């Protein structure tokens, strides 16, 4: 657990005063930018007392038990204290200042973390790492506070703090009217090859020879279907799979996907971090990852398997056994050709079998809330007013 340092608290309070001043929005934005420029100037001139750079972090466990302790300043400081003969244990609060130049490296920042006593010694030439504090400690809370404000963004704030603006992308559109608008087509208009590219293929297993194979539906793999149903792809067997067996295997794979969804694994979108966890940070989508809170991570956590992925997986299975949909596509693609007539005949001969499997998937789709809009809840305010 980390505690906001004094410089963060002072900056946040000052920005809140600007935001709540009631002045014209343009004046508020200019005051914020000017304050950040003056703050940066004071910090780079080392005009701010070193005590205000002190970071407080509570140890979650014994310092020697951290597997990634080389990237954690609090652990490195604790280990130095232990080497000096002091007793440090779990739940102790470590105070330190990041000095030198870390250049964005977590290991360098941890190596350059020293206690205030070490920095205040007469023979010490240690000074706070200004770039580290501006990048890791000042900019993140400032960006969150200024996110709803029109006329500024993270790039502008980074420029006021004297940071390299190429490292920051605009994550907040502030009504400036110059942001790129991304248009998303309707899901139903996206080709199946694109919409279901991340769907898990259906693995079917023959009960007679235990051979497993991938079945992609009547349209994609018509050679796997005969008048007797889906055929085993083992040439030595070549027996049809029973409808009950296919339905059971489809349901088993749906349950596997459901379990994966409810496992709720979170992954970081920063390739340099790639943290994977099931614990949601109290900071929302902010990634803590192997780089602890003192270093921070610019990545954002998102679900590895989302509700959209689960919904598309169900649709993929349903469309695979949808005879009417297959017939409609055949009529549009190559009507009258020998191949289309063959597929059409196979579709009709297997209609009952495929509809049975499709109904199994439909049972799960009916329980899926993604395809439903609760109008009574959405317009409850209007019903109350009537």
Protein Blocks (a to p, Z undefined) as FASTA:
>chain_A
ZZddfklmmmmmmmmmmmmnopafklmmmmmmmmmmmmmmmmmnopacfklmpccdddfb
dfklpmklmmgmklmmmmmmmmnopacdehiacddddehjeklpaklmmmmpccfklmmp
mklcbdcdfklmmmmmmmmmmmmmmmmpghiafklmmmmnopafklpccfbdghlopacc
dddddfklpcfklmmmmpccdddddfklopacddebjklmmmlpcfkbccdfbfklopac
dfklmmmmmmmmmmmmmmmmmnopacdfbfklopacfbdcfkljacfkjmdfknopabdc
ddfbdfklmmmmmmmmmmmmmmklmmmmmmmmmgoiaklmmmmmmmmmmmmmmmmmmmmm
mmmmmmpmklpccfklmmmmmmmmZZ
